[in-house]
Amino acid sequence: DLIRRLCDIADRYADGYLRFTVRNNVELMTADEDRVEPLIQALEGIGLPVGGSGPCVTNVAHTQGWLHCDIPATDASGVVKSIMDNLIDYFRTWRLPAKVRISTSCCAINCGGQTDIAIVVKHTRPPRINHAILGTICERPKVVARCPVAAIRPTVMDGRPSLEVDQAKCMYCGACFGACPAMEINHPEHSKFGIWVGGKNSNARSKPAMGCLVAQNLPNNPPRWPEVNEVVGRILEVYAAEGRPWERLGEWIERVGWKHFFAATGLA
């Protein structure tokens, strides 16, 4: 029903022009300025917030979560919901110097990519191995092959074929758990959030940039993740006050320096 009503609005105010962006924003296009305000009112009338265009927070991109991926340390969609609820004013209004792209990733592999603010949750310890069942439910060569740092090797425990982990090599990615549920790595107390800032894809003005870690070991505290939201809100508040027009978050940090960034945001 919502899609039908959305299409009706597009027919009425945008000559039927409607498209979905890579971040699942819905764009309705019209060349008639007089239609813009009625279009906004119609969309908000069916419960769809209008924003994400211009110098503001865009839709948060996130990785697949537990629904489609087998190694997450948390479910990114819940984190996204809490973040967007907290930042809805930054989404609706032009209160920022430039566009801010935010992503969340369920594990350290970081499928969410490089963004102005990247929120990454990761496992922080090697897997606990259930040796009693591993040899009966898992293909050990497959588990060994899936480890990206060659930290897993075959062994025998209590007379049963099993696996062992070289903890000095393990980077806690969780890839082994996807191949073998006996490699138990998920634990609510041992999945932590890190926040990276300053990443971006290339554009006409500058080349791609890698984000830098500015906060780590924030607790995985569902359902509202207040600690993560507090840090993100603090960064945006300082950036909104100090950034120059059309200066991206990473460009602002490069101008003022990391010492000032940490002092101004209180993340030192």
Backbone as numpy.savetxt, mean C-alpha at the origin, in Angstrom:
# Nx Ny Nz CAx CAy CAz Cx Cy Cz
-26.89 -2.38 -9.23 -27.73 -1.17 -9.23 -26.85 0.09 -9.23
-25.76 0.06 -8.47 -24.88 1.23 -8.41 -24.28 1.52 -9.79
-23.85 0.48 -10.50 -23.28 0.69 -11.83 -24.32 1.28 -12.78
-25.54 0.80 -12.68 -26.61 1.34 -13.54 -26.83 2.82 -13.26
-26.87 3.19 -11.96 -27.07 4.60 -11.61 -25.89 5.45 -12.04
-24.68 4.90 -11.94 -23.50 5.62 -12.39 -23.56 5.86 -13.89
-23.97 4.85 -14.64 -24.08 5.00 -16.10 -25.17 6.01 -16.47
-26.27 6.03 -15.69 -27.33 7.01 -15.94 -26.79 8.43 -15.74
-25.97 8.64 -14.71 -25.38 9.95 -14.45 -24.43 10.33 -15.59
-23.65 9.35 -16.06 -22.74 9.61 -17.17 -23.50 10.02 -18.43
-24.61 9.35 -18.69 -25.43 9.71 -19.86 -26.00 11.12 -19.73
-26.38 11.48 -18.51 -27.06 12.77 -18.31 -26.11 13.95 -18.31
-24.93 13.77 -17.67 -24.05 14.92 -17.46 -22.74 14.85 -18.25
-22.39 13.68 -18.80 -21.08 13.55 -19.45 -21.19 12.91 -20.83
-22.36 13.02 -21.44 -22.56 12.49 -22.79 -22.16 11.02 -22.90
-22.27 10.30 -21.79 -21.96 8.87 -21.79 -20.49 8.54 -21.66
-19.63 9.55 -21.48 -18.19 9.28 -21.39 -17.82 8.93 -19.95
-17.37 7.71 -19.75 -17.00 7.21 -18.43 -15.86 6.23 -18.60
-14.86 6.33 -17.74 -13.77 5.36 -17.82 -13.20 5.10 -16.43
-12.62 3.92 -16.27 -11.97 3.55 -15.02 -10.46 3.67 -15.19
-9.78 4.30 -14.23 -8.34 4.51 -14.30 -7.61 3.31 -13.69
-6.28 3.33 -13.80 -5.49 2.24 -13.24 -5.61 2.16 -11.73
-6.02 3.22 -11.08 -6.22 3.20 -9.63 -7.69 3.03 -9.26
-8.49 2.58 -10.23 -9.91 2.34 -9.99 -10.68 3.60 -9.62
-10.14 4.76 -9.98 -10.98 5.96 -10.00 -11.94 5.86 -11.18
-13.10 6.45 -11.04 -14.04 6.54 -12.14 -14.03 7.99 -12.63
-13.74 8.17 -13.91 -13.69 9.51 -14.48 -14.87 9.72 -15.43
-15.58 10.82 -15.21 -16.65 11.23 -16.12 -16.22 12.55 -16.74
-16.30 12.66 -18.06 -15.71 13.78 -18.78 -16.77 14.61 -19.48
-16.66 15.91 -19.29 -17.55 16.83 -19.99 -16.80 18.12 -20.31
-17.14 18.72 -21.43 -16.55 20.01 -21.81 -17.42 21.18 -21.39
-18.56 20.89 -20.78 -19.51 21.92 -20.37 -19.34 22.22 -18.89
-18.79 23.39 -18.58 -18.52 23.75 -17.18 -19.80 23.81 -16.35
-20.91 24.16 -16.96 -22.17 24.25 -16.23 -22.66 22.90 -15.72
-22.14 21.82 -16.29 -22.56 20.49 -15.86 -21.76 19.96 -14.66
-20.64 20.61 -14.36 -19.71 20.04 -13.37 -20.35 19.96 -11.99
-20.91 21.05 -11.49 -21.47 21.04 -10.14 -22.67 20.10 -10.05
-23.62 20.11 -11.00 -24.70 19.12 -10.93 -24.18 17.68 -10.99
-23.11 17.45 -11.74 -22.52 16.13 -11.83 -21.97 15.70 -10.47
-21.26 16.59 -9.80 -20.71 16.29 -8.47 -21.84 15.99 -7.50
-22.88 16.81 -7.50 -24.01 16.59 -6.60 -24.70 15.26 -6.86
-24.83 14.90 -8.14 -25.46 13.63 -8.48 -24.63 12.45 -7.99
-23.33 12.52 -8.13 -22.47 11.43 -7.69 -22.47 11.29 -6.17
-22.35 12.42 -5.47 -22.37 12.35 -4.02 -23.75 11.96 -3.50
-24.78 12.22 -4.30 -26.13 11.82 -3.92 -26.31 10.32 -3.88
-25.49 9.57 -4.63 -25.58 8.10 -4.57 -24.42 7.51 -3.76
-23.77 8.37 -2.96 -22.77 7.88 -2.02 -21.37 7.74 -2.56
-21.06 8.37 -3.69 -19.71 8.28 -4.27 -18.96 9.58 -4.02
-17.90 9.57 -3.21 -17.14 10.79 -2.97 -16.40 11.23 -4.23
-16.32 12.53 -4.44 -15.67 13.09 -5.62 -14.34 13.70 -5.21
-13.29 13.34 -5.89 -11.97 13.87 -5.57 -10.91 13.09 -6.32
-9.68 13.14 -5.80 -8.59 12.38 -6.38 -7.97 12.98 -7.61
-8.37 14.18 -7.98 -7.83 14.83 -9.17 -7.24 16.18 -8.77
-6.04 16.46 -9.25 -5.39 17.71 -8.88 -4.46 17.50 -7.70
-4.08 18.59 -7.00 -3.15 18.49 -5.87 -3.84 17.93 -4.62
-4.00 16.63 -4.60 -4.71 15.98 -3.51 -4.24 14.54 -3.40
-4.76 13.82 -2.42 -4.49 12.38 -2.30 -5.35 11.63 -3.31
-4.73 10.76 -4.09 -5.48 9.95 -5.03 -5.96 8.66 -4.35
-6.73 7.87 -5.09 -7.10 6.57 -4.56 -5.85 5.80 -4.15
-5.94 5.11 -3.01 -4.81 4.32 -2.54 -4.72 3.03 -3.34
-3.57 2.78 -3.93 -3.34 1.50 -4.63 -2.86 0.47 -3.61
-3.33 -0.75 -3.76 -2.88 -1.76 -2.80 -2.74 -3.12 -3.46
-1.99 -3.98 -2.80 -1.73 -5.31 -3.32 -2.92 -6.22 -3.03
-2.80 -7.48 -3.42 -3.97 -8.35 -3.50 -4.55 -8.77 -2.16
-3.71 -8.87 -1.13 -4.21 -9.31 0.15 -4.49 -10.80 0.17
-5.13 -11.24 1.25 -5.36 -12.67 1.46 -6.29 -13.27 0.41
-7.08 -12.46 -0.25 -8.05 -12.99 -1.20 -7.36 -13.66 -2.39
-6.25 -13.10 -2.87 -5.61 -13.62 -4.07 -4.15 -13.98 -3.89
-3.55 -13.69 -2.76 -2.12 -13.94 -2.56 -1.92 -14.84 -1.35
-0.84 -15.62 -1.36 -0.65 -16.60 -0.29 0.41 -16.23 0.73
1.01 -15.04 0.65 2.09 -14.71 1.58 1.89 -13.41 2.37
0.73 -12.73 2.33 0.63 -11.45 3.02 0.83 -11.55 4.53
1.36 -10.49 5.11 1.45 -10.37 6.56 0.20 -9.71 7.14
-0.60 -9.07 6.29 -1.91 -8.56 6.70 -2.72 -8.40 5.42
-3.97 -7.95 5.57 -4.81 -7.76 4.39 -4.84 -6.28 4.04
-4.27 -5.94 2.90 -4.08 -4.53 2.55 -5.39 -3.77 2.41
-6.46 -4.43 2.00 -7.70 -3.71 1.75 -8.25 -3.08 3.03
-8.07 -3.74 4.18 -8.51 -3.15 5.44 -7.71 -1.92 5.80
-6.40 -1.97 5.55 -5.54 -0.81 5.81 -5.95 0.36 4.92
-6.23 0.06 3.65 -6.65 1.10 2.71 -7.92 1.78 3.18
-8.89 0.99 3.63 -10.17 1.57 4.09 -9.93 2.52 5.25
-9.10 2.14 6.20 -8.86 3.02 7.35 -8.12 4.28 6.93
-7.16 4.15 5.99 -6.40 5.31 5.54 -7.29 6.29 4.79
-8.11 5.78 3.87 -8.97 6.68 3.10 -10.03 7.33 3.97
-10.53 6.62 4.97 -11.47 7.25 5.91 -10.79 8.41 6.63
-9.52 8.23 6.97 -8.79 9.25 7.71 -8.38 10.43 6.83
-8.16 10.16 5.54 -7.64 11.19 4.62 -8.69 11.69 3.64
-9.96 11.47 3.93 -11.00 11.81 2.95 -11.00 13.29 2.60
-10.66 14.16 3.55 -10.61 15.59 3.24 -9.48 15.91 2.27
-8.36 15.20 2.39 -7.26 15.39 1.45 -7.62 14.84 0.07
-8.55 13.90 0.00 -9.01 13.35 -1.27 -9.98 14.31 -1.96
-10.86 14.94 -1.19 -11.91 15.79 -1.75 -11.43 17.19 -2.12
-10.42 17.69 -1.41 -10.05 19.10 -1.56 -8.60 19.24 -2.04
-8.28 20.42 -2.53 -6.93 20.73 -3.01 -6.15 21.42 -1.89
-5.79 20.67 -0.87 -5.08 21.22 0.28 -3.59 20.93 0.25
-3.13 20.21 -0.77 -1.73 19.80 -0.83 -1.01 20.54 -1.95
0.30 20.64 -1.89 1.04 21.33 -2.96 0.92 20.62 -4.31
0.84 19.29 -4.29 0.78 18.51 -5.54 0.08 17.19 -5.24
-0.11 16.43 -6.26 -0.73 15.12 -6.10 0.11 14.23 -5.20
-0.55 13.47 -4.34 0.13 12.50 -3.48 -0.45 11.12 -3.75
0.42 10.23 -4.19 0.02 8.85 -4.43 0.46 8.00 -3.24
-0.46 7.18 -2.75 -0.20 6.32 -1.60 -0.46 4.87 -2.03
0.39 3.98 -1.56 0.18 2.55 -1.82 0.37 1.77 -0.52
-0.27 0.63 -0.45 -0.02 -0.30 0.66 0.34 -1.65 0.07
1.27 -2.33 0.72 1.71 -3.65 0.29 1.65 -4.60 1.47
1.19 -5.82 1.18 0.94 -6.80 2.24 2.19 -7.50 2.74
3.31 -7.35 2.02 4.53 -8.03 2.43 5.73 -7.25 1.90
6.92 -7.70 2.26 8.13 -6.97 1.92 8.47 -7.03 0.44
7.83 -7.91 -0.32 8.06 -7.94 -1.76 7.57 -6.64 -2.41
6.59 -5.99 -1.79 6.14 -4.64 -2.16 5.65 -4.56 -3.61
4.60 -5.33 -3.89 3.98 -5.23 -5.22 3.33 -3.87 -5.44
3.14 -3.09 -4.38 2.50 -1.78 -4.51 3.34 -0.77 -5.25
4.65 -1.01 -5.33 5.52 -0.15 -6.12 5.95 1.11 -5.39
6.54 2.02 -6.16 7.10 3.25 -5.63 6.06 4.37 -5.69
5.75 4.95 -4.55 4.77 6.04 -4.47 5.27 7.10 -3.50
4.57 8.23 -3.47 4.95 9.29 -2.54 5.00 8.78 -1.11
3.99 7.99 -0.72 3.98 7.34 0.59 3.63 5.87 0.36
4.56 4.99 0.69 4.34 3.56 0.54 4.27 2.92 1.93
3.19 2.24 2.20 2.97 1.60 3.49 3.15 0.09 3.29
4.19 -0.46 3.89 4.55 -1.85 3.65 4.53 -2.62 4.97
3.81 -3.73 5.00 3.79 -4.58 6.18 4.59 -5.83 5.88
5.35 -6.28 6.84 6.22 -7.42 6.60 6.30 -8.32 7.82
6.63 -9.58 7.56 6.95 -10.50 8.64 8.30 -10.09 9.23
8.49 -10.33 10.52 9.74 -9.89 11.16 10.49 -11.03 11.82
10.15 -12.27 11.48 10.89 -13.42 12.01 10.82 -14.55 10.99
11.76 -15.49 11.07 11.70 -16.65 10.16 10.48 -17.50 10.46
10.11 -18.36 9.52 8.94 -19.22 9.77 9.20 -20.23 10.88
8.13 -20.55 11.62 8.16 -21.68 12.55 7.76 -22.91 11.73
8.56 -23.95 11.79 8.33 -25.12 10.94 7.62 -26.21 11.72
6.49 -26.65 11.19 5.76 -27.76 11.79 6.32 -29.06 11.19
7.37 -29.58 11.84 8.07 -30.73 11.29 7.18 -31.98 11.26
6.19 -32.04 12.13 5.37 -33.24 12.22 4.55 -33.49 10.96
4.18 -32.41 10.26 3.31 -32.58 9.10 3.96 -32.20 7.79
5.13 -31.53 7.85 5.70 -30.98 6.63 5.93 -32.05 5.56
6.52 -33.18 5.95 6.87 -34.20 4.97 5.68 -34.87 4.32
4.49 -34.73 4.93 3.30 -35.40 4.38 2.43 -34.48 3.54
2.63 -33.16 3.63 1.75 -32.24 2.89 2.49 -31.33 1.92
3.82 -31.33 1.97 4.57 -30.37 1.15 5.58 -31.08 0.24
5.79 -30.51 -0.93 6.85 -30.96 -1.83 8.10 -30.16 -1.50
9.02 -30.80 -0.82 10.19 -30.07 -0.31 11.01 -29.38 -1.40
11.26 -30.01 -2.55 12.02 -29.28 -3.59 11.33 -28.00 -4.04
10.00 -28.01 -4.07 9.26 -26.82 -4.47 9.46 -25.69 -3.46
9.48 -26.04 -2.16 9.67 -25.03 -1.12 11.09 -24.47 -1.19
12.07 -25.35 -1.37 13.46 -24.92 -1.48 13.63 -23.97 -2.66
13.01 -24.33 -3.79 13.16 -23.52 -5.00 12.48 -22.17 -4.88
11.45 -22.06 -4.04 10.70 -20.80 -3.96 11.43 -19.75 -3.12
12.37 -20.15 -2.30 13.06 -19.17 -1.45 13.97 -18.30 -2.31
13.81 -16.98 -2.31 14.60 -16.11 -3.19 16.03 -15.91 -2.74
16.36 -16.32 -1.49 17.73 -16.11 -1.00 18.41 -17.42 -0.62
17.84 -18.55 -1.06 18.43 -19.88 -0.81 18.69 -20.14 0.67
17.70 -19.77 1.49 17.85 -19.95 2.94 17.25 -21.27 3.45
16.62 -22.05 2.57 15.93 -23.27 2.98 16.63 -24.48 2.37
16.82 -25.50 3.18 17.42 -26.74 2.66 16.77 -27.95 3.33
16.83 -29.10 2.67 16.22 -30.31 3.23 16.96 -30.79 4.47
16.24 -31.44 5.34 16.83 -32.05 6.54 15.92 -33.18 7.00
16.30 -33.83 8.05 15.48 -34.88 8.67 15.32 -34.53 10.14
14.08 -34.52 10.60 13.78 -34.21 11.99 12.95 -35.34 12.58
13.45 -35.92 13.67 12.74 -37.02 14.35 12.42 -38.15 13.39
13.33 -38.40 12.48 13.15 -39.49 11.55 12.24 -39.19 10.38
11.75 -37.95 10.29 10.85 -37.56 9.20 11.56 -36.59 8.26
11.29 -36.68 6.95 11.85 -35.68 6.02 11.24 -34.31 6.32
12.09 -33.30 6.37 11.60 -31.96 6.70 12.52 -30.93 6.06
12.43 -29.69 6.54 13.23 -28.58 6.04 13.80 -27.80 7.21
14.86 -27.06 6.94 15.40 -26.14 7.94 15.71 -24.81 7.26
15.73 -23.75 8.07 15.93 -22.39 7.56 17.23 -21.83 8.13
18.07 -21.30 7.26 19.25 -20.57 7.67 18.80 -19.16 8.06
18.69 -18.92 9.37 18.10 -17.66 9.83 18.98 -16.46 9.48
20.26 -16.67 9.25 21.12 -15.54 8.87 20.81 -15.07 7.45
20.27 -15.96 6.60 19.94 -15.59 5.24 18.48 -15.15 5.09
17.60 -15.69 5.91 16.15 -15.47 5.75 15.80 -13.99 5.80
14.99 -13.54 4.83 14.55 -12.15 4.82 13.06 -12.02 5.17
12.47 -13.11 5.69 11.10 -13.09 6.23 10.05 -12.71 5.19
10.27 -13.07 3.94 9.33 -12.65 2.89 8.02 -13.44 2.92
8.07 -14.68 3.42 6.86 -15.49 3.48 6.60 -16.31 2.23
7.51 -16.27 1.26 7.28 -17.02 0.02 7.18 -18.52 0.28
7.91 -19.02 1.28 7.88 -20.45 1.58 6.50 -20.89 2.08
5.82 -20.02 2.81 4.50 -20.37 3.33 3.52 -20.61 2.20
3.66 -19.87 1.11 2.78 -20.07 -0.03 2.95 -21.44 -0.65
4.14 -22.00 -0.55 4.39 -23.33 -1.10 4.12 -24.44 -0.09
4.13 -24.09 1.18 3.98 -25.11 2.22 3.40 -24.50 3.49
2.15 -24.80 3.83 1.54 -24.21 5.03 2.19 -24.66 6.33
3.08 -25.66 6.27 3.80 -26.05 7.49 4.92 -25.07 7.83
5.24 -24.16 6.89 6.22 -23.10 7.16 5.47 -21.91 7.75
5.10 -21.99 9.00 4.18 -21.04 9.62 4.89 -19.72 9.91
4.48 -18.66 9.21 5.15 -17.37 9.38 4.20 -16.27 9.84
2.91 -16.41 9.56 1.96 -15.36 9.96 1.78 -15.35 11.48
1.86 -14.17 12.05 1.62 -14.01 13.49 1.30 -12.54 13.75
0.17 -12.24 14.41 -0.23 -10.83 14.56 0.78 -9.98 15.31
1.57 -10.56 16.20 2.53 -9.76 16.96 3.85 -9.59 16.22
4.04 -10.38 15.17 5.32 -10.34 14.46 5.17 -9.90 13.01
4.10 -9.22 12.70 4.00 -8.51 11.43 3.98 -7.03 11.75
4.85 -6.27 11.13 5.03 -4.86 11.46 4.96 -4.01 10.19
4.58 -2.74 10.39 4.47 -1.81 9.28 5.69 -0.92 9.19
6.08 -0.63 7.95 7.08 0.39 7.68 6.50 1.41 6.70
6.91 2.65 6.80 6.43 3.70 5.90 7.63 4.29 5.16
7.50 4.30 3.84 8.53 4.81 2.94 7.98 6.05 2.24
8.81 7.05 2.02 8.35 8.28 1.38 9.30 8.67 0.25
8.75 9.44 -0.70 9.56 10.03 -1.74 9.70 9.23 -3.01
9.03 8.08 -3.12 9.11 7.31 -4.35 8.14 7.84 -5.40
8.42 7.57 -6.65 7.52 7.99 -7.72 7.94 7.35 -9.03
6.99 7.24 -9.95 7.31 6.88 -11.32 7.83 8.11 -12.06
8.40 7.90 -13.21 8.91 9.03 -13.97 7.77 9.83 -14.59
8.05 11.09 -14.86 7.11 11.93 -15.62 7.93 12.85 -16.53
7.27 13.83 -17.10 7.96 14.71 -18.04 9.02 15.57 -17.36
8.92 15.72 -16.04 9.83 16.62 -15.34 11.02 15.92 -14.71
10.85 14.65 -14.28 11.92 14.01 -13.53 11.89 12.50 -13.71
13.00 11.88 -13.40 13.14 10.43 -13.54 12.50 9.72 -12.35
12.39 8.39 -12.39 11.82 7.66 -11.25 12.65 7.86 -9.99
12.01 7.69 -8.84 12.70 7.84 -7.57 12.30 6.71 -6.63
13.26 6.21 -5.88 13.01 5.17 -4.88 12.65 5.82 -3.55
11.68 5.24 -2.86 11.32 5.76 -1.55 12.36 5.42 -0.50
12.33 6.15 0.60 13.23 5.92 1.73 12.41 5.62 2.99
12.89 4.69 3.79 12.18 4.29 5.01 12.28 5.39 6.06
11.12 5.82 6.59 11.12 6.88 7.61 10.46 6.43 8.91
9.72 5.33 8.90 9.12 4.81 10.13 9.05 3.30 10.00
9.37 2.58 11.06 9.35 1.13 10.99 8.84 0.54 12.30
8.50 -0.74 12.23 8.02 -1.51 13.37 6.75 -0.92 13.99
5.93 -0.30 13.13 4.62 0.14 13.61 3.72 -1.09 13.75
2.89 -1.15 14.78 2.14 -2.39 15.03 1.06 -2.65 13.99
0.84 -3.93 13.74 -0.26 -4.38 12.89 -1.50 -4.43 13.78
-2.22 -3.32 13.82 -3.25 -3.09 14.84 -4.62 -2.87 14.20
-5.25 -3.94 13.66 -6.56 -3.78 13.05 -7.62 -3.54 14.11
-8.79 -3.01 13.75 -9.23 -2.77 12.37 -8.97 -1.36 11.86
-8.39 -0.46 12.68 -8.24 0.94 12.23 -6.79 1.38 12.10
-5.83 0.58 12.55 -4.41 0.89 12.39 -4.09 2.34 12.77
-4.37 2.74 14.02 -4.20 4.16 14.40 -2.75 4.63 14.32
-1.78 3.78 14.62 -0.38 4.20 14.60 0.08 4.53 13.17
-0.34 3.71 12.22 0.01 3.97 10.83 -0.65 5.26 10.34
-1.93 5.42 10.65 -2.65 6.62 10.22 -2.06 7.88 10.85
-1.61 7.77 12.08 -1.04 8.95 12.75 0.22 9.41 12.05
1.09 8.48 11.65 2.33 8.85 10.96 2.05 9.43 9.58
1.15 8.79 8.83 0.82 9.30 7.50 0.22 10.70 7.61
-0.70 10.90 8.55 -1.31 12.21 8.73 -0.30 13.28 9.10
0.68 12.91 9.93 1.70 13.86 10.33 2.56 14.29 9.14
2.93 13.34 8.30 3.74 13.66 7.12 2.99 14.60 6.20
1.71 14.29 5.93 0.93 15.12 5.02 0.69 16.52 5.59
0.52 16.62 6.88 0.29 17.93 7.50 1.49 18.85 7.31
2.69 18.33 7.53 3.89 19.15 7.37 4.13 19.48 5.90
3.93 18.48 5.04 4.09 18.70 3.60 3.11 19.75 3.09
1.87 19.72 3.56 0.87 20.70 3.14 1.28 22.11 3.54
1.93 22.23 4.69 2.31 23.55 5.20 3.58 24.09 4.53
4.49 23.20 4.11 5.80 23.66 3.67 6.07 23.47 2.18
5.33 22.58 1.51 5.61 22.32 0.11 5.24 23.49 -0.79
5.97 23.63 -1.86 5.68 24.67 -2.85 4.68 24.14 -3.88
3.96 25.03 -4.55 2.98 24.57 -5.55 3.61 23.63 -6.57
2.95 22.47 -6.77 3.33 21.44 -7.74 4.63 20.75 -7.40
5.09 20.90 -6.17 6.30 20.22 -5.71 5.90 18.90 -5.06
6.31 17.78 -5.67 5.95 16.47 -5.14 6.61 16.24 -3.78
6.08 15.30 -3.03 6.56 15.05 -1.68 8.07 14.80 -1.65
8.56 13.94 -2.56 10.00 13.67 -2.59 10.82 14.89 -2.97
10.27 15.74 -3.83 10.97 16.96 -4.22 11.05 17.94 -3.06
9.99 18.00 -2.26 10.03 18.84 -1.06 11.11 18.36 -0.10
11.17 17.04 0.13 12.18 16.49 1.04 13.58 16.77 0.51
13.77 16.64 -0.78 15.09 16.91 -1.36 15.47 18.38 -1.16
14.49 19.27 -1.20 14.78 20.71 -1.04 15.11 21.05 0.41
14.33 20.53 1.37 14.51 20.92 2.77 15.53 20.05 3.49
15.79 18.86 2.95 16.76 17.96 3.57 16.12 17.01 4.58
16.75 15.85 4.73 16.19 14.83 5.62 16.22 15.25 7.09
17.23 16.00 7.48 17.30 16.45 8.88 16.06 17.27 9.23
15.71 18.20 8.34 14.51 19.01 8.58 13.26 18.17 8.52
13.18 17.24 7.56 12.00 16.39 7.45 11.73 15.66 8.76
12.74 15.02 9.31 12.54 14.25 10.54 12.22 15.15 11.73
12.84 16.33 11.76 12.54 17.26 12.86 11.12 17.80 12.76
10.69 18.16 11.55 9.37 18.76 11.37 8.24 17.75 11.59
8.48 16.50 11.18 7.42 15.48 11.34 7.48 14.78 12.69
8.56 14.99 13.44 8.70 14.33 14.73 9.01 12.85 14.61
9.54 12.42 13.45 9.84 11.00 13.25 11.28 10.65 13.56
12.06 11.63 14.03 13.46 11.37 14.31 13.59 10.39 15.45
